[in-house]
Amino acid sequence: MHNNDFRIRRYRIPTAKLDHEVRICFLTDWHASKKSLTGSFLINILRQENPDLILVGGDMATAASFESLKTADRFMREAGRRWQVYYARGNHETRLYQSDLSHKRYMEYIHRLKKAGVCFLDNTHETFETGGNKIEIYGFSLPMGYYRKPFPPSLSYARFERTVGKVPDDRLCILLAHTPLYAEQYFAWGADLILCGHYHGGVVRFDEHHGAVSPQLVLFPRYCCGEFKKGGSTLITGAGLGEHGFLPGFPHPHLPLRYNNPREFVTIDLIPSGEQETLNGA
Ligand SMILES: [Fe+2]
């Protein structure tokens, strides 16, 4: 499926660490609102894609709106009942968690999703087992200061590693890290697969890898969208399932700012051997 508003972006990644194919659906930056793709639309796409597991890169709700949290709640609980779901925080989940106004509602959201089977990864990791294969999934959360506009701070490798722990060397490792801003640290850590979002394809998209601006107002940000390889690691930055206002102090939380930049649903097939292949759209 591919039109001006939405597409499914497919990747195939070879790995010697699995003996059978594993399908991941990666959801990020939905920012659920009345103008978003609906939860039932996403459930239908998930049913069509039939993943072994769902990985969530954060920002499924928009922090400024409790209605958004309710919409994300309904969808995430349904996904959790049907599939194995691992959910890492974005900056909006962190804002919901940290704010006195929303903390209680956010904790209720987490509680309900956990009851539906969703596994939260907040600087923690879990093992997904499939047919004798083990995949270690890590979720990296950053304090809000690292999302500062317009000059986000640097993040040392030592601090990153202290936060997430040591990379496992005996099994396939996936890192969910909301912002690609610190991609060099993720690559140095050595996850087999790194999944990011946050940049919404750069709002104005130039090509598969390049867009105009990040939410921190960095122009032409690196690792903006698409697939990148370094060492033995593959990084994929999803362009996001939705959008919201990104200008400092901008009053409308759901202004649909995307140009040449369809909302993106990501499906990743991990294949046990063979050549890498990337399929655009579907
Ligand atoms: Fe974000």
Boltz pocket constraint, residues with backbone or C-beta under 6 A from the ligand:
constraints:
  - pocket:
      binder: B
      contacts: [[A, 29], [A, 59], [A, 90], [A, 91], [A, 92], [A, 178], [A, 197], [A, 198], [A, 199], [A, 215]]
      max_distance: 6.0
